[in-house]
Amino acid sequence: MDLTVVSTFRCNSRCQMCHVWKYPTAPEQEITLDTLAKLPGGFDNLNVSGGEPTLRRDLAEMADILYPKARVLEFSSNGLHPERLVPIIKKYPNIKVRFSLEGDEQTSNRIRGEKDGHKTKVAGLRMLKEAGGTDLGFAFVIQDENVGQLLDVYEFARSQSFELATTTLHNAWQFYKNDNHFYDRTTVAKPVEKLITELLKGRKVKNWFRAYLNLGLIEKVLGHERLIPCTAGSDFAFIDPWSDVWACNVRSDIPLGNLARQSWSEIMHSDLASDGLKKVACCTQNCWMVTTARTAMRSTIVPQLPKMRPMAWVLKNKLKVTLGKPIRFEDYIDYGTVKPTPQVPRTPYLGTAHKANKLDRNRQTVAEHYPQLDYINE
C-alpha cells in the first residue's frame, strides 16, 4: 500500500493551480510525531507532502520515524528550502526527493509564484546530489501554459542525471481549488506523445513504465476514461494535517478514520473504510495522478511488478522504438472524441501583494476544513 502524509497546509509558493497557501494550518494543530509513530511498517511508497513539508521544523524527526516504515520514503517539495533537506539526505541518501519545476525560469516562476524559484530548485537538487542523494528529480504539472516546454525539461533533467515525474492539471482538496480546467485539451495532450517516445528510447526500465503512465495522462487530459480502474482506499490512502485518513485526495466524502484517535488497524477494518471502498468502486472521477496511476498499474500478486496490460503495452512499444518504428498513438487514443472543458482563467500571483489568510484555529468539521467540498476531475 502507498501512503501520502500531507504534513501541513502552510506553503511559501503562490501557485496559480493550487491555493493551499491561502488556507494555512496552524502548526500546533498539524499531525504530530507521536501520531505518525502509530503507523505500521510495510508501506511501499510513503510520500511526505504539503503544502510545503520543509516548513515543518520537525521534518528530520519525521524522517527518522517514517523511514523504517516504507520501502521508499519520498519528500515532495517546492524546493525553495533545499538546505533543510541536506542533513536528512546525508543520513538517508536513498530518500526520494522531487522538486516542483514547471518549465524554463520565466514560466516556472510565473506558474509557481516564486521569485528566483527555478534557480533555487536547480541549485538545490545539485546540493542534495553532493550530499549523497541517489533518487532526486523534478515534478512537472502539465498544463496549457507549459506543455510546450515538457520535452525541454525532460532533456534538462536527464542531462543533470535527475528524474522527471509528470502529472497534469487536476483538482484535489489540498489545492483548495476546484476549477482547474484545460483551455484546449488536444493542444495539451499532443506534446506528451513525444515525451512517451523519448522515455521508451532510454535504457531505464522505470522510464518505460513512466511512458505508459504518460499515456494515461493523455487520456486524462482529453477527458477519456482511466486506462485502469482506481484502487483508492485499498492500494493507497492520504492523511491530512488534522490526522484524518482519506481514501483519496479528491473526494471529501470518503473519510476512513482519524489516526490521532484510532490505530491504523482500526481505521482500515472499520465500517467507515468498508463504506468508502464501496464508494470507490462506483466512483466516476477521472483521476490519473502519480499515486492513483502507479498503484493501479501495480500487480496485486507481486507489488514490485506491473499488471499484464501495462507490461504488454510497454514491451510492444519499446520493441517498436528500438527498431526505429513510430508508436501508433492512434491505436490507443481517440483524438476525435474530446470532452468539452470550461474556460476558467488561472491567475498568476508572481509579483502581486496577495497574502495568505491568517491561521484559522477554529476549523473543526470537514466543511470547515475543505469549504469547496466538491472537487471534480473529468
C-alpha positions in Angstrom: 0.0 0.0 0.0 1.1 3.6 -0.7 0.5 6.4 1.7 0.7 10.1 1.4 1.1 12.2 4.5 0.0 15.8 3.8 2.1 17.2 6.7 1.0 20.9 6.5 -1.2 23.3 4.6 1.4 26.0 5.1 3.2 26.9 1.8 5.6 29.6 0.7 4.8 29.2 -3.0 1.9 31.1 -4.7 0.8 28.6 -7.4 -1.9 29.5 -9.9 -3.3 26.0 -9.8 -3.1 25.5 -6.1 -4.4 27.8 -3.4 -3.4 25.9 -0.3 -1.2 28.9 0.6 -4.4 30.8 1.2 -5.6 28.3 3.8 -2.6 27.6 6.1 -2.9 25.2 9.0 -1.7 26.2 12.5 1.5 24.3 13.4 0.1 23.2 16.7 -2.9 21.5 15.0 -0.9 19.6 12.4 -0.3 15.9 12.6 2.2 15.1 15.4 5.3 12.8 15.5 3.5 10.6 18.1 0.6 10.1 15.7 2.9 9.2 12.8 4.7 6.7 15.1 1.4 4.8 15.2 1.7 3.9 11.5 2.7 0.3 10.9 5.6 -0.8 8.7 5.4 -2.3 5.3 4.3 0.6 3.1 5.6 0.6 -0.4 5.9 4.3 -1.2 5.4 6.8 1.7 5.2 10.3 0.4 5.5 13.3 2.8 3.9 16.3 1.0 2.0 19.5 1.8 1.6 22.4 1.4 5.4 22.6 1.8 6.8 19.9 4.1 10.1 21.8 4.7 8.2 24.4 6.7 7.8 21.7 9.4 10.6 22.3 12.0 10.4 18.6 12.9 10.9 17.3 9.4 14.2 15.5 10.3 12.5 13.7 13.2 9.6 12.8 10.9 12.1 11.2 8.6 13.5 9.2 11.5 10.1 7.8 12.3 8.8 7.2 8.7 12.0 5.9 7.0 11.8 2.4 8.5 8.1 2.1 7.7 8.3 2.1 3.9 10.3 0.6 1.0 10.6 4.1 -0.4 10.3 7.3 1.6 9.6 10.4 -0.5 9.6 14.1 0.1 7.5 16.2 -2.4 8.7 19.8 -2.0 8.6 23.1 -3.9 12.4 23.1 -3.5 12.6 26.6 -2.0 14.4 25.4 1.1 16.7 22.6 -0.1 19.2 23.3 2.7 16.6 21.9 5.2 16.8 18.5 3.4 20.6 18.3 3.3 21.1 16.7 6.8 18.2 14.3 6.1 19.7 13.2 2.8 23.2 12.8 4.4 21.6 10.4 6.9 19.3 8.6 4.4 20.8 9.0 0.9 18.1 6.9 -0.8 15.2 9.1 0.3 13.3 10.1 -2.9 13.1 13.9 -3.4 11.0 15.7 -6.1 11.1 19.5 -6.5 8.3 21.2 -8.5 9.6 22.7 -11.8 7.1 23.9 -14.4 9.3 24.9 -17.4 12.1 27.4 -18.0 12.9 30.0 -15.5 10.3 32.6 -16.5 7.5 30.0 -17.0 8.1 28.1 -13.8 8.5 31.2 -11.6 5.3 32.6 -13.0 3.2 29.5 -12.6 4.5 28.8 -9.1 4.5 32.5 -8.0 8.1 32.2 -6.9 10.8 34.8 -7.2 14.1 33.0 -8.3 12.3 29.7 -7.6 13.7 28.0 -10.7 17.3 28.9 -9.8 16.9 27.8 -6.2 15.4 24.4 -7.2 18.1 23.5 -9.7 20.9 24.6 -7.3 19.1 22.7 -4.5 18.9 19.4 -6.3 22.6 19.7 -7.1 23.2 20.4 -3.4 21.3 17.3 -2.4 23.3 15.3 -5.0 26.6 16.5 -3.5 25.2 15.4 -0.1 24.8 11.9 -1.4 21.2 11.8 -2.7 20.6 8.9 -5.1 16.9 9.5 -6.1 16.5 13.1 -7.0 14.3 14.8 -9.6 11.7 17.3 -10.7 8.0 17.1 -10.8 6.2 18.8 -13.7 2.4 19.6 -13.8 1.4 19.5 -17.4 -0.9 22.4 -18.3 -1.6 24.8 -21.2 1.0 27.3 -20.1 3.9 25.0 -20.0 3.3 21.8 -22.1 5.4 23.2 -25.0 8.4 23.0 -22.6 7.8 19.5 -21.4 10.4 17.8 -23.6 13.0 20.5 -22.8 12.5 20.0 -19.1 12.9 16.2 -19.5 16.1 16.7 -21.5 17.4 19.1 -18.9 16.6 16.7 -16.1 18.3 13.9 -17.9 21.4 16.0 -18.6 21.7 16.6 -14.9 21.1 12.9 -14.0 17.8 13.8 -12.4 14.5 12.1 -12.7 11.3 13.7 -14.1 7.9 12.9 -12.7 4.8 14.1 -14.5 1.2 14.8 -13.6 -1.4 17.0 -15.1 -3.8 19.7 -14.1 -6.4 18.4 -11.8 -8.5 19.2 -8.7 -7.9 18.0 -5.2 -8.8 19.0 -1.7 -5.3 20.0 -0.7 -5.3 22.6 -3.5 -8.3 24.4 -2.1 -9.3 24.9 -5.7 -11.9 23.0 -7.8 -11.8 24.9 -11.0 -8.6 23.7 -12.6 -9.6 23.1 -16.2 -7.7 22.9 -19.5 -8.1 25.6 -22.1 -7.5 23.3 -25.1 -7.4 19.6 -24.2 -5.9 18.4 -27.6 -3.2 21.1 -27.6 -2.1 20.0 -24.1 -2.3 16.2 -24.9 -0.4 16.0 -28.2 3.1 17.0 -27.0 3.0 14.3 -24.4 3.4 11.8 -27.3 7.0 13.0 -27.8 7.8 12.5 -24.2 6.5 9.0 -24.3 8.7 8.2 -27.3 11.8 9.6 -25.6 11.1 7.7 -22.4 10.9 4.4 -24.3 14.1 5.1 -26.2 16.2 5.1 -23.0 17.7 2.2 -21.0 15.8 2.8 -17.7 13.1 0.3 -17.2 11.4 2.8 -14.8 11.1 5.2 -17.7 9.4 2.6 -19.9 6.6 2.4 -17.4 6.5 6.1 -17.0 5.7 6.1 -20.7 2.6 4.1 -20.0 1.7 6.4 -17.1 2.0 9.4 -19.5 -0.2 7.6 -22.0 -2.8 7.6 -19.2 -2.2 11.3 -18.7 -3.1 11.9 -22.4 -6.4 10.1 -21.8 -7.0 12.1 -18.7 -6.3 15.4 -20.5 -8.7 14.5 -23.2 -11.4 13.6 -20.7 -11.4 9.9 -21.5 -11.8 7.1 -19.0 -8.8 5.8 -17.0 -6.7 3.1 -18.5 -7.0 1.0 -15.3 -9.7 1.3 -12.6 -8.8 3.2 -9.4 -7.9 1.3 -6.2 -8.2 4.1 -3.7 -8.6 3.1 -0.1 -7.1 -0.3 -0.6 -3.8 0.4 -2.5 -3.3 3.9 -1.4 -4.6 6.4 1.2 -4.0 10.0 2.3 -3.5 11.5 5.8 -4.3 15.3 6.0 -2.8 17.7 8.5 -5.6 17.1 11.0 -4.7 13.4 11.1 -7.8 12.5 9.1 -7.3 9.5 6.8 -8.9 9.5 3.4 -9.3 7.1 0.6 -8.0 9.7 -1.8 -7.2 13.4 -2.1 -10.1 14.3 -4.4 -13.3 13.2 -2.7 -14.0 14.8 0.6 -16.9 12.4 1.2 -14.7 9.3 1.7 -13.1 9.6 5.1 -11.7 6.4 6.6 -10.9 7.5 10.1 -8.5 9.6 12.2 -5.1 8.4 13.2 -4.8 10.6 16.3 -7.8 8.9 17.8 -7.6 5.3 16.3 -5.0 2.8 15.4 -4.2 2.1 11.7 -5.7 -1.4 12.0 -8.9 0.0 13.5 -9.2 2.5 10.6 -8.6 0.0 7.8 -11.0 -2.5 9.3 -13.8 -0.1 10.2 -17.3 0.1 8.8 -16.4 3.6 7.5 -13.5 2.2 5.5 -15.8 -0.6 4.1 -18.3 2.0 3.0 -15.5 4.1 1.5 -14.4 1.2 -0.7 -18.0 0.8 -2.0 -17.9 4.5 -3.0 -14.6 4.0 -4.7 -16.0 1.0 -6.7 -18.6 3.3 -8.3 -16.7 6.5 -8.4 -16.9 8.4 -11.7 -14.0 10.8 -11.1 -11.5 10.8 -13.9 -8.3 10.8 -11.9 -4.9 9.7 -13.1 -2.2 11.2 -10.9 1.1 9.6 -10.0 -0.3 8.0 -6.8 -3.5 6.7 -8.4 -1.8 5.5 -11.6 1.2 3.9 -10.0 -0.9 1.7 -7.7 -3.4 0.9 -10.4 -0.5 -0.3 -12.7 1.0 -2.5 -9.9 0.5 -6.3 -9.8 -1.8 -7.4 -7.0 0.3 -10.6 -6.6 3.8 -9.1 -6.8 3.6 -5.4 -6.0 7.0 -4.6 -7.4 5.9 -5.8 -10.8 3.3 -4.3 -13.2 0.0 -5.7 -14.3 -0.1 -7.6 -17.6 -1.8 -4.8 -19.5 0.8 -2.1 -19.0 3.6 -4.8 -19.3 2.3 -5.8 -22.7 2.0 -2.2 -23.9 5.5 -1.4 -22.7 7.1 -4.4 -24.3 5.4 -3.9 -27.6 6.2 -0.2 -28.0 9.7 -0.5 -26.6 10.4 -3.0 -29.3 8.9 -0.6 -31.9 11.0 2.3 -30.8 14.2 0.1 -30.6 13.6 -0.9 -34.2 13.2 2.7 -35.3 9.4 2.4 -35.9 7.0 5.1 -34.7 4.4 4.4 -32.0 0.9 4.3 -33.5 -0.8 6.5 -30.9 -4.0 6.5 -32.9 -4.3 2.8 -32.0 -4.7 3.8 -28.4 -6.0 7.4 -28.3 -9.2 8.7 -29.9 -8.5 12.4 -30.6 -11.8 12.7 -32.3 -13.6 12.4 -29.0 -12.6 15.2 -26.7 -14.6 16.2 -23.7 -15.7 19.9 -23.6 -13.8 21.9 -20.9 -14.9 25.1 -19.1 -12.8 28.2 -19.8 -11.7 29.2 -16.3 -8.7 31.5 -16.3 -5.8 30.9 -13.9 -4.4 33.8 -12.1 -0.6 34.1 -11.7 0.5 35.6 -8.4 4.2 36.4 -9.0 4.9 39.9 -8.0 1.5 40.6 -6.5 0.7 41.7 -3.0 -1.8 38.9 -2.4 -1.3 37.4 1.0 -2.3 34.2 2.6 -5.2 34.1 5.0 -4.5 34.3 8.7 -4.2 31.0 10.6 -7.6 29.8 11.5 -7.5 27.6 14.6 -11.3 27.1 14.7 -11.8 24.8 11.7 -13.3 21.6 13.1 -15.6 20.0 10.6 -14.9 18.7 7.1 -16.9 21.5 5.6 -14.7 24.0 7.5 -11.5 22.2 6.6 -12.5 22.0 2.9 -15.0 24.7 2.1 -15.2 23.9 -1.6 -16.3 20.4 -0.8 -16.7 19.1 -4.3 -13.5 18.5 -6.3 -14.3 17.2 -9.7 -12.0 15.7 -12.3 -13.4 15.0 -15.7 
